[in-house]
Amino acid sequence: MNSRFFPGLIFAFFLRAFSTSAQDLPNKIQQYFEAYQKETPPEKAYLDLDKQTYTLGESVWFSAFLVAGSSQIPSPLSQTLYVDIFDGDGVLLEQKIIYLENGRGKGNYDIPTFGKAGNYQIKAYTAWMRNFGLEYFFTGGFSVVDGAGGSFLPKVQIQKIESNSGKATYTLEITAIDQNGNPLANKTLSFIAWGDGEELHSQDLSLNTQGQANFSFSIPEKAFASQHLELTYKENENYETSQKIRLPYSLNLADIQFLPEGGNWALNKKSNMAFRVVAPDGVPLEINGKIEGTEITFESNFAGLGKFEITPTESYYKSQIEDSMTGQKREISLPGAQVDGLVLQVVNNPVASYLTAFVQGNYEPNSLILASQTRGIINYMIQGSLTNGVWGVRIPKENLISGINQITVMTQDGKPLLERLVFIRKETQELTLTASTSASFSPREKVSLDLKSALAGSPAPGSFSIAILDADQVEDESNRYGTILSNLLLTSDLQGHVYNPGYYFKDQEPETMESLDLVMLTHGWRRFNWSQILNNDLPKVENFIERGINIEGQISDQEDTKKGMGGGKVTALVGDGIEIVNSEYGPNGRFIIRDLQYVDSAIVTITAEDTRLKNFVDVEIVQPEAVFTSIPGNYPIEIKWPKDLIATYQERNLMNRLSDETDIMDLEEVVVEDQTIEKETDEIRKIYGSGDVTIDPEKIPGSVGYTNVFQLIQGRVAGVKVYVAGTDVNVQIRGVGSINAGTSPLYLLDNIPVDANTLMQVNPHDVASVDVFKDPAKAAIFGAEGANGVIAVYTKTGAGVTSSVGGTLVTNYGGYSIAKEFYQPNYAEKTAENSNSDKRATIFWKPILEIDESGKASIEYYNTDISKKHRIVIEGIDSEGRLARFSQILN
C-alpha cells in the first residue's frame, strides 16, 4: 500500500523514556499500526449534498469524497462507491454506483413527483469499507416535503407516558391545521401506532372546533428500532393524505449510561461522571436528575449528554432520573466505585500548548505506560510511575493532529487500565476559503464569484464542491446533518449515533467545546482494540478493492457428466468491443470479471472454455448480495413546512420538467426508428391494451440499481401507494371501483395472472414496461378481478439475461450510474425556456471544482427572479488530507 498512508515518525524519541527491557511493547504497538496502515488502510466516504430539504419532484445533487489511511488523503484505492437511498420508512429506493477518480465523484437522485414525504436516509460505502464494519459507513439524510400537501399539518404533543405491566400508555394532544393555520374543525382522522412495521394500535379520532383531540392509548413497552404514528385525513371521497411522526419512547426503554472519566472511579478520589441518555432509535432524551444521599443534581443538554463531579465515599450510588418532557421517572444505579484503583482526568485547556493527563490512585507494580494516538498515528508514548499516588503527563499539542485522540494508560505488558478520548481541532491544519463578488443580485443578473484557497496564508490547491442557494428558501441545516469536518474528523471514527454532529464544528466557543468533550466522554472508541493490537490481529479481508464494475458468475457442467470441470478461461466482451477482459476459473467454476469501465448498462457477452469440457458448459451470473434492503425508519419529531420553499414549488418543478424533457427529446431524435419498432412489438404483446400509465424503465435514471419490479412503480404514479418491507408487498390503487384498503390489485406477468411474490422474483433489468390500470372503464376488461386496479408487467424479448448456449451467456448488466448535469440557464440568450419563471432554490451547483496552485478560481452563474441573498457553501480537501468548509451569505 501507499507509504503516504502512514507519515514517518521519529519513534526513537518516545523510546528514550523507556528502559531497555520495556521497549518491546512500544515497538510492538508501532509495528502494528504501521502494518495496519500499509496492508489494510481504512477508507472513509462522505457525501456533500446541495441542500438538506427538498420538495417532491426535485433532484438531489451530491458530491462524493473518499479518503484513505491515517492522513485521510484522497483515496487512490477504490474507484467504485455505492450510494444507497432509503425513504422515511427505511425502504431501499435506489442504489447509485458512482465512479471515483482520485477519491472524488458525483451523482444525483431524482425524487419522484408522486413519491413520499419524510426523512430520507443515505448510506455510502465501498466494498473495501465492508471489511471494517457497517457502522463506519457514511450515513446521511435529507428531508422531503410534499409541496402540494398543505391541507393536513398535524402537531402531536405528548403530555404523559406511564408504564404498567409491560405496556406504555400515552396521553397526548393532537392539533390539526392546514398550511394557512386554519384548524380542521370537526374533522375525523384515522390514527395508527407502528413499531418496526407492526401495527400496535389504531382508532379514529374526532377533532373539536379547534381541530384538537385529547386521548390515551397503550402499546407494548418494547424497544422497537423505530416507532411512529401515522395520521390520515380523508379530504374527500377520492383523496386522503397521511403524515408520519416519530413516537417517543418510554423512559424505561432508554439506554442510560453513567460513564466515569477514563472508565474507572475509586473511593475518595474526585472524578468526572458523564452520562448519556438515548432512546432505542438513537434519538436523545433530555432529562434531569439527582444522586441519592448527596446534594448532586444534574441535567442533560440537547443531545442527552451531561456530567457532574463526584468524590465517592461509598461503593454504590443510585440516581433518580426524570424525563423533562413527559415527567416519567426511573431509578438507575451508577457503576460500582473501586475500593482501591486508578482514576484518570484529562485537562484540555484551549490556550495551553499541551494536554495534561492526571493518573491517581494505587497500583502495584507501580510502573505504567501512557500512549496517545490519532487514527493509528502514535503521537506520544511515555513510561512512568505514581509518586504519592499521582502521575502527571503533559502531551505537547504540537504532536497532535485534528481528530479524535485516544489516551490509554496501560500496564507494562499492554493491558489497558484507563482510556479517554480527547478531540483536537487545529485550524492551522484546515484550508481557509474566501468568496467575493461585486454583484448586486438583481433579477437574472450574471454573477461572477472569485474564490481563494489558502493554507497558513499561502495559496493552496484542492478539490472542492460548491453550492449557491437562495438563503430565503433554504435554511442552514448543517448542525443537524453534519459537514465534511464533523464526518471525517468525528462521526466516521465513532460507533453509535452522534446527534446534530455539525453543531460541534460551528465555532470554537467554550460552550461548543464543552459539548464536544461530552461526546468524547460518552462514545467509546472501537476502530482499534488493544487485544487485537497486542496480538497483531489485522482486520480480516473478505472484500477486495474495486476499481471498476465486477461481474461474478458460475460455470457448471452442461450435461452434468461425471467427468467434472478442469477450470479454464472466461472472456467478457462489453458492448460491441468497448472493452474485452479475460479471467480464469478453477474446478469449482466460480469466476469474477474485474474492473470493467462503462456507464448505465451494457450488453456483456461472457464466453467460457473449460480445459476438459470445452464449451459444453453453462454460464450464469451470480448477483451480488445487497448490503441493505431496508434499514430502520427515520421519522420526524414534528411535521416540517418550509413556507418559502413551498411557495416556489410549482415554478421549480415546471423548470425541472422542461429541462429534463429537453434532454429526453435530444436522445429520442437519434433512435426514433428503433423505438418505433420496439413500441409496435410491445403493443402486439399487450393483449389488454395499454394502461392509464405506462412506465418505461429505461427512462428512469438509476433504475439499473433497482432490486425489484415494485421500485419501478414506487412514487411514479399518482394515486398508487407501494409499500415494500422485505419480501412483503402492499399496493393500493385509488380511483378504481370498489376500493378497499385491504385488497390488492390484479397482477399480470406477460398477460398471465400472478401474485405479488412472483413479481418480486422478476429481475427489474428484464422488464420492458409496466402498465398501471386505474380507470374503472379500462379495468372493466379484467372483470371482477380487476376491480381494485391492475398492474401488468411485460418482460423484454431478446434482452436481459438469456440462457447460456455453448458456453456463452449474453446479459444486460448495470454499470456506473449516469450523473446528470446541473441545469444552468443562460439569460444572455432569448429562448422559450428563458421565458418561464425562475425561482430556483439551488442557484448553482458544481460537484467537483478544482483549484490549482494559484489558490484561485472563478465561477459565473445567473441569479433567479427572486433571490436577494445567496448562501455560498464550499467543502473540500487537498492532496494531503487537509479539509475545508466555508459558509457565508452574500447579499
Secondary structure, DSSP 4 states (H G I P E B T S, - for coil): --GGGS----THHHHTTS-GGG-HHHHHHHHHHHHHHHHS--EEEEEEES-SEEETTPEEEEEEEEEETTTTEEPSS--EEEEEEE-TT-BEEEEEEEE-BTTEEEEEEE--TT---EEEEEEEE-TGGGGG-GGGSEEEEEEEE-TT-TT-EEEEEEEEEEEETTEEEEEEEEEEE-TTS-B-TT-EEEEEEEETTEEEEEEEEE--TTSEEEEEEEEE----S-EEEEEEEEEETTEEEEEEEEPPPPGGGSEEEEEEGGG--BTT--EEEEEEEE-TTS-B--EEEEETTSS-EEE--TTSEEEEEE--SSS--EEEEEETTT--EEEEEPPPPBSS-EEEEEE--TTSSEEEEEEEE--SS-EEEEEEEETTEEEEEEEEE-BTTEEEEEEEGGG--SEEEEEEEE-TT--EEEEEEEEE--GGGB-EEEEE------TT-EEEEEEEEEETTEE--EEEEEEEEETTTS---HHHH--HHHHHHTGGG-SS--SSGGGGGS---HHHHHHHHHHHHHS---SS-HHHHHTT-PPP--SPPPSSEEEEEEEEETT--SS----EEEEEEETTTTEEEEEEE-TT-EEEEEEE--BSEEEEEEEEEETTTBT-EEEEE-PPPPS-SB------SS----HHHHHTHHHHHHHHHHHHHHHHHHHHTTSHHHHHHHHHHHHHH-TT---SEEE-GGGSTTGGG--STHHHHTTTSTTEEEEEETTEEEEEE-SSTT--TT---EEEETTEEE-HHHHHTS-GGGEEEEEEE-SHHHHGGGGGGGTT-EEEEEE-SS-SPPPPBTTEEEEEEE-BPPPPPPP---TTS--SGGGS----SEEEEEEEEEE-TT-EEEEEEE--SS---EEEEEEEE-TT--EEEEEEEE-
